[in-house]
Amino acid sequence: MAWPKGQGKGETERFNIRLDRETGSFYRRKAKESGMTISDILRKTLQEGVVAENIQDIEDRMKALIATIADIGKRSSGGVSEELALSIITSEALLTAIVEAQDTKALYRAQEAARAKLNKMKGA
């Protein structure tokens, strides 16, 4: 995972941080176990935290959209189009599948889950 100079993400910036002994020992041990440098393991941990936070934000927005779709469907005879509802529900299911499974079959499982959720919303 080390990024040699002149490759990767372009210019980098150096950060110096201080960790208590216990935390430092933990990350040194994790780095050694995974065959990574301490910088690599800390970089990876920071990146995973950013990704998890962004995914959580997207999931929260998707859940709000799904609740809105369900509410509109209950209040109006026309509601929202099935295609729109399926798109939003598929997106939510894909995000969940990517985070939990991270495998190539996740797309198909997510689509099936989205269709089942849509059918449930429609009362089928």
C-alpha positions in Angstrom: 0.0 0.0 0.0 3.0 2.3 0.2 2.9 5.1 -2.3 6.3 5.6 -3.9 7.2 9.2 -4.7 5.8 10.4 -8.1 3.0 7.8 -8.1 -0.4 7.3 -6.6 -2.5 10.3 -5.5 -0.1 13.1 -6.5 1.3 15.4 -3.9 1.2 14.3 -0.4 1.2 16.2 2.9 3.0 15.1 6.1 1.2 14.9 9.4 2.8 14.2 12.7 0.6 12.7 15.4 1.1 11.6 18.9 -0.5 8.4 20.3 -0.5 7.0 23.8 1.8 4.0 24.3 -1.1 1.5 24.3 -2.6 2.9 21.0 0.9 3.1 19.4 1.6 -0.5 20.4 -1.7 -1.6 18.9 -1.1 0.0 15.5 2.5 -1.2 15.4 1.3 -4.8 16.1 -1.4 -4.5 13.4 1.1 -3.1 10.9 3.5 -6.0 11.6 0.8 -8.6 11.4 -0.3 -7.3 8.0 3.2 -6.7 6.6 2.6 -3.0 6.3 4.4 0.0 7.6 2.9 2.0 10.5 2.2 4.9 8.0 0.4 2.5 5.7 -1.8 1.0 8.5 -2.6 4.5 9.9 -3.4 5.8 6.4 -5.6 2.8 5.7 -7.4 3.2 9.0 -8.1 6.9 8.3 -9.4 6.2 4.8 -11.7 3.4 6.1 -13.1 5.9 8.6 -13.8 8.5 5.9 -15.4 5.9 3.7 -17.6 4.5 6.5 -18.8 8.0 7.5 -19.7 8.9 3.8 -21.5 5.6 3.4 -23.5 6.1 6.6 -24.5 9.6 5.4 -25.6 8.2 2.0 -27.5 5.3 3.7 -29.3 7.8 6.0 -30.4 9.9 3.0 -31.5 6.8 1.1 -33.6 5.7 4.1 -35.2 9.2 4.2 -36.0 9.0 0.5 -37.5 5.6 0.8 -39.7 6.8 3.7 -40.8 9.7 1.6 -41.7 7.4 -1.3 -43.7 5.2 1.0 -45.5 8.2 2.4 -46.3 9.7 -1.1 -47.6 6.3 -2.2 -50.0 6.2 0.8 -51.2 9.8 0.4 -51.8 9.8 -3.4 -53.3 7.4 -5.8 -50.5 8.0 -8.4 -47.6 8.1 -6.0 -44.2 8.0 -7.5 -43.2 5.9 -10.4 -42.3 2.3 -9.8 -39.0 2.9 -11.7 -38.0 5.8 -9.4 -38.8 3.8 -6.3 -36.9 0.8 -7.6 -33.9 2.9 -8.4 -33.7 4.4 -4.9 -34.3 1.1 -3.2 -31.7 -0.6 -5.5 -29.2 2.1 -4.6 -29.8 1.5 -0.9 -29.5 -2.3 -1.3 -26.3 -1.9 -3.3 -24.6 0.3 -0.7 -25.5 -2.2 2.0 -24.3 -5.1 -0.1 -21.0 -3.4 -1.0 -20.2 -2.5 2.6 -21.2 -5.9 4.0 -20.2 -8.4 1.3 -17.8 -6.7 -1.1 -18.2 -9.5 -3.7 -19.2 -9.6 -7.4 -22.6 -11.3 -6.8 -23.7 -8.4 -4.5 -25.3 -6.6 -7.4 -27.7 -9.4 -8.1 -28.6 -9.9 -4.5 -29.1 -6.2 -4.0 -31.4 -6.0 -7.0 -33.5 -9.0 -5.7 -33.7 -7.3 -2.3 -34.8 -4.1 -3.8 -37.6 -5.8 -5.8 -38.8 -7.6 -2.7 -38.8 -4.3 -0.8 -40.8 -2.6 -3.6 -43.3 -5.4 -3.7 -43.7 -5.1 0.1 -44.2 -1.3 -0.2 -46.9 -1.9 -2.9 -48.6 -4.4 -0.6 -47.9 -7.4 -2.9 
